[in-house]
Structures are given as structure tokens and as C-alpha cells.
Amino acid sequence: MPIRRIYPTPRFKRSFRALPRTIQKRVAQREGLFGGNPFDPRLDTHQLKGRLKGLWSYSVDFRYRVLFRFIDGDAVIYYDIGDHSIYR
């Protein structure tokens, strides 16, 4: 199922702007993969547990993650981006 719409929250936008330019470019590359197949093995997409139940995450690289929720068959909301501290 390809992702056709991504709705970034204001928090995601702030966090994204605070990232180094090299990571922002990497996010754009990963978003291309995510748009084609959100479960591409290179993304390590996984559902979260505990107080974040209902949310999902995919890897930008070893440090950075995108926190999101599926809202429709072809749409997601991006909640935040950052290192593992976004899970807190």
C-alpha cells in the first residue's frame, strides 16, 4: 500500500528544521522509500508499545526515527522526528 498523503504536525516541522542539513536530506530519501512501501525492510518500520501504542516508527539512520500514525489506507500523520528521546 503506497502512502499518498503525509500530514506533518507543527512539532514534526519544528524538529525537522532543527536537524542538520545532511539528516534532512536523508529524511527526504527515506520518505521516498516510505511512500512506495511503508514496510520496506530498510526502514525497520515497527509498531510501538506501552504509552505510545497506536503509533509507529521508521528509521532514518541508526540515530534518527520518524514517529507517525496511519490514519487512512494511504495517509499518515508525522508526529515527531529525532533520536530515541522522541519516545519519551
URGIMO-V749598 format. One record per pair of residues at least 4 apart in sequence whose C-alpha atoms are under 8 Angstrom apart, sorted by the first residue. I is the first residue (numbers start at 1). J is the second residue. D is the distance in whole Angstrom. If there is no record, write none. Layout:
i = (I,I)
j = (J,J)
d = (D,D)
This chain:
i = (1,1,1,1,1,2,2,2,2,2,2,3,3,3,3,3,3,3,3,3,4,4,4,5,5,5,6,6,6,6,7,7,7,7,8,8,8,8,8,9,9,9,9,9,10,11,11,11,12,12,12,12,12,13,13,14,15,15,15,15,16,16,17,19,19,20,21,22,23,24,25,26,26,27,27,28,29,30,30,30,31,32,33,33,33,33,34,34,34,34,38,38,39,39,39,40,40,41,43,43,43,44,44,45,45,45,45,46,46,46,47,47,47,47,47,48,48,48,48,48,48,49,49,52,54,55,55,55,55,56,56,56,56,57,57,57,57,58,58,58,59,59,59,59,60,60,60,61,63,63,63,64,64,64,64,65,65,65,65,66,66,66,66,66,67,67,67,67,67,68,68,68,68,68,69,69,69,69,70,70,70,70,71,71,71,72,80,81,82,84)
j = (36,37,38,73,74,34,35,36,37,38,74,34,35,36,37,38,73,74,75,76,35,74,75,74,75,76,75,76,77,78,75,76,77,78,12,13,77,78,79,13,77,78,79,80,14,15,79,80,16,78,79,80,81,17,80,18,19,80,81,82,24,81,24,23,24,24,25,26,27,28,29,30,60,31,60,32,33,34,43,60,35,36,37,38,40,43,38,39,40,43,43,45,43,44,45,44,45,45,58,59,60,58,59,56,57,58,59,56,57,58,53,54,55,56,57,52,53,54,55,56,57,53,54,87,69,67,68,69,70,67,68,69,70,65,66,67,68,65,66,67,63,64,65,66,64,65,66,65,82,83,84,81,82,83,84,81,82,83,84,78,79,80,81,82,78,79,80,81,86,76,77,78,79,80,76,77,78,79,74,75,76,77,75,76,77,76,86,86,86,88)
d = (8,6,8,7,7,8,6,5,5,7,6,7,5,7,7,7,8,5,6,7,7,5,6,6,5,6,6,5,6,7,8,6,5,6,6,7,6,5,6,6,7,6,6,8,6,6,7,6,6,6,5,4,6,6,8,6,7,7,6,7,7,6,8,6,6,6,6,6,6,6,6,6,7,6,6,6,7,6,7,6,6,7,6,7,7,8,4,7,7,7,8,7,7,7,6,7,8,7,5,5,7,6,6,7,6,4,7,6,6,7,7,7,6,4,6,6,5,7,6,5,7,4,8,7,7,7,6,5,8,6,5,6,8,6,5,5,6,6,5,7,8,6,5,7,5,5,7,7,8,5,7,7,5,5,7,6,6,6,7,7,8,6,4,7,6,5,5,6,8,7,5,4,5,7,5,5,7,8,8,6,4,7,6,5,7,7,7,7,6,8)
